[in-house]
Amino acid sequence: MTPPTARCGGTPGSPEPQSPGGPEGALAANPMDSMASEASAVATGPTGRPRAWKVPASDIARNTHNYIRSIVENMRIEPHPDKHMIALSIGDPTIFGNFKPPVEVVDAVRESLLSFQYNGYAPSSGYLEAREAVARYSSRDGVDVEAKDVVLCSGCSCALDLCITVLANPGQNILVPRPGFSIYRTLAEGLGIATKSYNLLAERSWEVDLAGLEAAIDSETAAIVINNPSNPCGSVFRRQHLLDILAVASRHRVPIIADEIYEHLVFPGERYHSLGSLSTDVPVLSCSGLTKRFLVPGWRMGWIVVHDRGGVLEEVRGGLQKLSQRIIGSNTLVQGALPAILQNTPAAFYEDTARRLQLHARIAFECLREVPGLSPVMPQGAMYMMVGLNMAHFPAFATDLDLVNSLVCEESVFVLPGQCFDFPGYVRLVLTVPEEQLREACARIRDFCLRHYDTAVTAITAMELEPAAVLAEDLLVNEIKDLQEDMEVVDILVEDRLAAVAAAPGVGQVGQV
């Protein structure tokens, strides 16, 4: 998300003017209802069509919202004129030029182009050889994927769109993570499909609140969306945690849409498990693509892999085929290159990308963890980090959005506020910026926070705790006094006992007792 460039220090635009008096006042002020009816009749022709042009947008269009863009575009801010802009907000790993696809990937597309075999239309679900390549790539951990299980799409967002559309009807709901990427709401709500949120727990490295997830399921729940590794959290779920999620879905017979676009993009020492490889009965539609792991988001090549060990998705498979015909297939040049891309990309490329992202995460974490009022959560993968804001220590800002506004104005550093992910009180940092820019951005964030940090909150807390501290000190003193008195009693008893023993007949030296 590119940073806004409106005037610094301003406020969001004023709301649209409303008619005085409300609808009742408007009716009362208009005694000529009959004339209005006549005018309405004149405005339409004999077929009932309007005589003048009136072309409204559809309900789907009106109900479709890009929540991140809506929030960012209403930010009236401008970078500091004396500091170059550092955008830690853009989820495109290629934007700075420091993360590039390997030569094997580029060569594969060049060969596809020069072959002149992939300039025409492909089957709507993709060329067979391309789907076979994805099937081989996705077959792991004892799970065999076949070409018939794969649908190629125009990016992972298209894959998510098809999955939501094929599983849910208007009036039903899907469960989505909070914090979570807003694309799920954007895709669903435009179709009249509601979204219900389940929480991810920061104190548990952003694992799912399983009790909350289960409580959110109702008779109209069509699917659960699981994003692993996570945007915006950078979390990577443990195998057992994924099994626990599957157990919840199994108990309630709810299929899962697995957003796994960051699959395998995990830091050294971590391990990624796909939901499809772990499920024994829960049907899983896994969405992934080339975008993140191969660093080519603009090529728009994604896919759906159907995991259906119980054989309950036959109608859904047919539905996906029909829905894929709406876009008449995905990028054919990249389809032609897919077999070579997935087979020839060296493991060293993946390892280097993950290692560099982990280094960037550590740099940001180590810097920001020392800043008063900030609580960064160290990620395990993907390319993001969430940072908690103790807003009580920043009383100049009512919300995370206000803080981000001022951060851009004063330091020319742009991060996305937690509101963009339905999680106020946090900000998201993108870790793909060059290392020197990341260090500079974190230093500016530190300076900004130190400048606005209010220690009075700590002082108030200390004042509130002082009576309790005094009471605790008094209790401790009294306990020590009681102990001293008890020891004095013990000493007297010992002396009396020794004297009695010494006076007894036949006892020699007291020291022998």
N, C-alpha and C positions, 0 to 999 in steps of 0.2 A: 504494500500500500504506500503510494508516494505521499510525501508530506504536503499538507495544505499550504497555500501561499497568500492567505488573506491578511488583513491588517492585524498587527500585533496588539494584544490587550483588549480587543473588542469582544463583543458577545454575539451569540448566535442570532440569526435574523429574527425580526419580530414576527409574532404569529399573524396569520392572515386576519384582516379586519372582519368583524362579525356584525351582522345587522343588529341595530339597537332594538331592545325590547324582546328579542328572541322570536320564535315562531308565532307565539300567541299574539305578541305585539304587532307582528307583521300582518296577521289576519285581521286584527282589530283595525289596523290603519288602512285596510283595503276594502272599501264597501262595494267595489265594482266587480264582484265575482263573476257575474253573468257575462260582462264584457270580456273578461279574461278567458272564459270558456269559448266564446265566439272566436277570439283571436287564436286560440289553440286549434279550433276546427279549421280555420283558414290556413294554419301553418302546415297542415298535412294534406296530402293529395288523396285521390280516390282509393289508392292501394294501402293507405295508412302510413306511407313513407313521408318523411318531412319534405316540405317544399324547398327549404334551405339546407345547406350542408351542415350536418352534425355527425361527427365520427368519433365516438368515445373509445377509449381503450377498454379492452376486455377485463373481466373480473380477475382472470389469471394475472394479467399484467399489473393491475392495480394492487393486487395482494402480494406481489413479489417484491421483496425488499432485500437489498444488500446492506446488512446491518453495519458492517465495518465501514463501508463507504458513507453511509448516512451519518454515522457519528463523526468521521474524520472531516467530511465536507462542511459540517457545521462548526468546526473549530476555526475561530477567527484569529489566526496567529501568523506571525512572520518571524523567520529566523533572525538571530542577532547579526547585524550588518558586518561586524568585525570578526565573526567566527564562521568558518566554512561548515556547511550542513553535513551532519553524519546521521543517516537514516538507518536506525536499527529496527525498522518497521516492515521492510519489504521481504516477503516470503519467496523471493526469487533468487536462487543460489548463484545465478549467472550475472546479476546486475552490476557487480563490481569488477568482474573479469578475473578474479583470483581463483574461482572454481570453474573448471572447464571440462567438457567431456573428453575421454581418451581418444587417441588417434584411431583406434579400432572402430569406435562408434562413428566417427566422421567418415572413415573410409567405407564403412558399410553402406551409408546413405549415398555416398558418391557413386559407388558401384551400382546401387539400385537405380539411381538417376540415369547413369550412362547406359544401362542395359536396355532402356526404352521399353521394358516389360511391365512397368507399373504406372503408366500414365492414364490408364482407363479406370472405369468403375470396378470395384471389387464387390464380392458378395456382402450383403449388409452386415453380417457378423464377422467378416474378415476373410482374407485368403486362407485356404487350408494350411499351407506351409507355415504361415505366420502364427496361426492358432496352435499348430503342432509345436512350434518353438516355445510359445508361452506355456503349453502343457508340460513340456520337458522341464522348463525353468521352475514351474510350480510344483513339480512332483518331488516330494522330500518327506523325510520322517515317516516313511512307510505309507505315504499316500500317493496313489497313482492318478494323475490327471490326464484326461484324454482331450483331443481337439474338440469333441462335442460339448465339453464342459466349459469352453472358452468363448466369450463374446468380446470382440475388439471394439473399442469406443474412442471417441474424440477426447482423450484425456480422462483422468480419474473422476473429475467432476461430472462428466457425462455418464460414466459408469454408475456413480452414486444416483444420478437422476433416474437412470433406467431402473435401478434396484428399488428405489422408493416408489416409483410409479407402478412397477409390476406387482408390488406387495400390498400397497395401501390404497384404500378408496377414500374419497372425500368424506369427512366426518370421523374417520379413524385417526389414530395417533401413532407416532413413532417415538421411541425414547432416545434422547441424545445426551451426550456428556456435558457437564458444566464444571469447569470451563471447557469450552469446545469451539471448534471452528464453526462460523455462522452459516456456512454453505448448506448445512443440513436443514436449517430453518428456511433459508431462502428457497430451496428446492421444494420443500414440503408445503409450506404455507400458501404458496401461489396456487397449488393444486387443491386447496381446501383440506389439507391434511394437517392436523394439529401436531405440535411437538411438546413433549413433556420431558423435563430435565431430571437427570440423576446426578448426584454430586461425585466429584473426584476429591480425594482427601489429601491436602498438601502435606499434612503431618505423616502420611504414609506413602510418600513419594508418588502422590497422585493416583493411588489405587482407587478402584470403584467402591463407593459406599454400597455394599451388597444389600444391606437391609433396605436402604432407600431405593435401590434399583427394583427390588422385588415389590416394595410397596407401591411403586409407580405403575406397575402393570395392571391393566384392567381388561374388560371384555372387548374393548375396541383397540387394543394395542396390536398393531400389525407387524412391528419389527423393533428390534433393539439395535441401535448403531453403536459399535465399539470401534474406537480409533486407537490403534496401537501399532507402532509408537505414536505418541500424541503430539498434535498441534492444538494448543499452544504450549503444552507442558514439557515436552521432551522426555516423557516417562516411557519406560519399557516394562510391560507387565511380566511378572514371574509366571512360570508354567502353572504352578498350583493356583495362582489367582485366576488365570484364564479358565482352568477347570472349574473353579468356583462360579465364575460367570456362566459357563455352559450349564452348570447344574441348575442355576436359577432359570435360564431359558428353557431347559428341559422340563422342569416341574410345571411350567405354565404353557408349554408348547408354543413358544414364540421364536420365530426364525431370527437370525442375526445378519445384519449388514456390517461386514468388517471393512472399515476404511484402513487399508494397510499400505497406503502409498509410500510410507517410510519404512517398509519392510526391509530388513537387513541393514538399515542405516542406524546401527547401534554402536556404541563406543566400545573400545577394547575392554575385555573383561565381562561384557554383558552378552546375553544371548536372546535372540528373537525366536518366538514360537508363533506360528500362524494358527488362528482359531480353527481353520479347516482341517489342519493336521491333527488336532486334539479331539475334535468332536466325534462322538460315536453315534449320536442320534439327532442332534440339533442341526437342521439345515443352515448352511452358511453361504452367503453370497459375498465373496471376497473381491474387493476393488483395489486395483493397484495400477502400475504403469511405469513408464520410463522417466517421468518428470523429475523426481528428487534423486533417486539413487544414481541415475545416469546423467543428471545435471542438464536436462534438455526440456524444460517446461514448455517452451514454445512449440515443440514438435507435436504436441497434442496427441500422444499415443497412450491410451489406457486400456484396461481390460477388466472383465468380470470373470472370475472362476467360480463355477457352481460346485459346491461340496454338498453332496446329498446321499449319504450312505444308506439312508432309510428309503430312498426312492419316493419321496413325497413331493418333489418339485417338478413333476413332469409338465403340469399345466404352466407353471412359472417359466420353465425352459421355453415353451412355445410363446409365452407372452414376451419374453426377452427378444426372441427372434422378430416378432411383430414390431416391437418398439424400436429395435435397431434399424428397421426400414425407414423410420422417420428421418434419419440423417444420411441414409444411403451410404453407409460405411465410413470408416475413418481414413486418415491420411495414407494413401496407397504407397507413396514413396517410402515412408517409414515402415509400412507393413513389409515391403520387399526387403528391407534391411534388417528386420527383426531377428531372423534366424542367426545372422552373423553377429548382431549386437549382443544377443543373449548368450551366445556360445563363446565368442572371442574376447569379450571384455576381460582383461586380466584381474585376478584377485587382488593384485597389488594396488590397482586403482581404487577399488572399494576400501581397502585397508587404509590407504593414504587419506581418502576423504574423511573417513570416520576418525582417524587419528587427529587430523587438523581440527575437526569440529570439537573433539574432546578437549584439545588444547585451548581453543577459544572459550569453551564453557568454563574451564578451570580458571582462565584469566579473569573472566567476568565474575565468577563466583568468589574468588579470593579477594578481588577488589571490593565488591559490593557487600560482602558479608561483614566488613569492618565499618560500614557506614551506618551511623545511628539512624534508626527508623526504617531500615531496609532489611528484608528477610528473603534472600534469594534461595531458590530450591534447585539444587544441582540436578541437571538432567542426566539421563542414561543413553539418550540417542536423539534422533531427528536433528533439528537445527534451531531449537528455541530454548529459552529459559524464562520462567515466570519468576517475578520478584514481588514479594509482598511489601505493601506500604503500611506502616503504622500511622494512619492518618491523624490520630490524636496528637502526634508530635509535629504535625504540619498544619496548624490551625488556620494558616492563611488560605488553605485550599479546602473547599467543601467536598470535592470528589477527586478520584484519580484523574478524571478528564481535566479538571482545573489545573492539577499539578503538571500534567503533560503539556498543557497549553503554555504554562510559564517556563517549563524546561526548554521548550523550543525557542521561546522569546529570549531567554537569558543565556542559554548555552548552545543553541542550534543543534540539539540532539533530539531526535524524534523516535519515540517508542510508542507502541499501541497501548492505550489504556485497557484495563481489565474489562470495562464495560463492553468492549468489542467482542468479548468471549463470554458475556453474561456472568462476569465474575468481578464485580467492583472491588477496589482495594488492592489490585495488583496491576502490574504492567508486564508486557511481553517484549523480550529482546530477541532479535534475530542474530545468530552467531556466525553468519557467513561473510560478514564484512572483513576486510583485511586486518591482520593482527594489530598493526600500528593504529589504525582508526578505531578499533575496538578498545584498545588501551586508552586512547584519547577520550573516547566517548564515556568510558567508565570513570575516568578522572573528572570529567565535567559533571557527570551525575553526582559524584561524591561532593564536589565543590558546591553544587546547587543544594544538595540536601543539608550540608553543614551550614549553609547560609540561611536556610529556612527552618532548620530544626529548632524546636522550642523546648528548652530544658525545663521550663516551668511545669510541664506535665510530670516530670520526674520529681520536682520539688514538691508538688502537690501530693504526689503519691507518698513521699517520705513524711510529709506533714500528717497525712492520714494514718500512716503506720506508726508514728511516734508514740501515741498513747499505748499501743499494743507492745511496742518495743520496751517502753518504760515498765509496763506491767510485767513483761517477761523477765526483765532484769531484776525487778523486785522479787519475783517468785524465785529466781535463781539464787539471789542473796539469802532469802529466807530458807531455801532448801540447804544451802551451805551451813547456815547457822544451826539448823536442826541437826545436820550431820555432825557438826562439831560438838553439839550438846550430847548427841548419842555416843560419840567417841569418848567424851569425858566420863559418861556413865560406865562405858565398857572399861575404861582405865581404872575406875574406882573398884569395879567388881573384880578385876584381875588382881589388883593390889590386895583386896580383902581375901581372895582365894589363896594367894601366895602366902600371906601371913598365916592363914589357918593351917596350911600344909606345913609351913616351917615350925609351927608350934606343936605339931603332932608328934607323939613319942616315936623314937626309932628313926626319925628322918634326919639325914645329915645336912649337907649343904643345900641351900635353897636352889642354887644353880643347877642341881641335878634334876630338878623337877621338869 
